[in-house]
Amino acid sequence: MSQDFEPVIVGFLCNWCSYTGADLAGTSRSRYPPNLRIIRVMCSGRVEPAFVLKALREGADGVLVAGCHPGDCHYQEGNYKTMRRMALLGPLLDQFGIERARVRLEWISASEAGRFVEVVKEMTSRIKALGPLRLGHAQDAEPIAEKLAPA
Amino acid sequence: MGKPKVAFYWCASCGGCEEAVVDLAEGILEVVGAVDIVLWPVALDFKLKDVHALPDGAIAASFINGSVRTSEQKEWVELLRRKSGLVVAFGSCAHIGGVPGLANLYDRAGIFERAYDLVPTADNPGRVHPQTSTKVAEGELRLPEFFNTVRTLDQVIPVDYYLPGCAPPPDLILNAVQAILAGTLPPKGSVLAPAKALCDTCPLKESKPEKMAIKEFKRIATSAPDPAVCYLAQGYVCLGPATRSGCGERCIKANMPCRGCFGPTPEATDLGAKALGALASMVDTKDPDEAARIMAMLPDPAGALYMYALPSSLLQRKKMEAAHG
């Protein structure tokens, strides 16, 4: 089962650094696992905690948020705000029984195609080891309280 | 043609919403004079069979408070949905899950174990837990099923309107009743309260600094806030930025930061996540280690951020272990 498991990872990459870094990995013909589904955002600071939770709820096994290195934010402060949100999101996820390794924050610059590839490889293998998150399945799987009628 | 029929029902709730109806004071006479109450368990002796005896759609409006936690509650609200023209989710528990919804950080087995075995006052050597069916000499006794997950009313039946609050304030209740009687209700699905965030109407708004810079989180359990200064600026968790206004700022005026009982503003999908974003952004550090240290001053972020809104949140509950499925 676990050998066949291919995790779905949603990646929110900032337009100015990390998305450009991913683009460079592509144009450089680097190879990395196809598990990451990339969503380009203007800034990692645009990634509201609700985006991460929604991705997990809707079937993602992991979420990567990537932005410019500290001090390099195109909007000066956005990546620091994201760093602080992720610092609180981690303990919150603990309480929901979701392993912290499933949600990861990385700084990847526009020139760091190699680093992008490493992060995707590493994250994919870690989440493969953790197994599927199956949040939706688990939450519907009440033994007696059959799935309630939708609103 | 008689007066419009109205029902009040309670599910997993504390009784505070019933108090809120009584809190209408003289206003309640106006309501009672205009409608015919066909069900109100806290005050009047009607039974399940009385509701069954009504034709479908006979009740003009049912005001249902409490979240849905047992099979009996599910059966009642499904019945009331069939019998009612309008269903109003009354109060935080029916609207967004309420305080009982914090039980979604646990499951049935854990709750039963805690309540019947582990609490210091428990005297249950046989570890007997509630069963849906028990055979005794006289026959079979039955109890409703206790669900693993606490649900909001609209996760069980379609809901037409929402009256938020723990409990809803009298002015909003009267407005809602008058709108129903006069036929001047907003579009279905509306929350019958203002759309602004609480911070917009907060009496401490003027004391809010231009730039928030939280260096530490404080807790009302261990220190009292300055009643004249924005609680967030002082480092107390206040859900005002993400919570709908309309409550009359009752907590703020009692020196208590907002806990979010009115639910999220229309723009916010998830109250706790929105509040988390706002709160963490205000923390004044650029160092990840220091950020982690400051966040650790909040020992129970889920409880603080989702005190009233856990069942209606994106995650809804703690992940269920596979063994239960």
Interface residues (C-beta under 8 A of the other chain):
Chain A: E48 P49 A50 L53 K54 L56 R57 P70 Y80 K81 M83 R84 R85 A87 L88 L89 P91 L92 Q95 F96 G97 I98 L133 R134 L135 H137 A138 Q139 A141 E142 P143 I144 A145 L148 A149 A151
Chain B: S71 K74 L105 T132 E145 F147 N148 T149 R151 D154 Q155 V156 I157 P158 V159 A268 T269 D270 G272 A273 K274 L276 G277 L279 A280 S281 V283 T285 K286 P288 A291 A292 I294 M295 A296 L298 D300 P301 A302 L305 S313 L314 L315 Q316 R317 K318 K319 M320 E321 A322 H324 G325
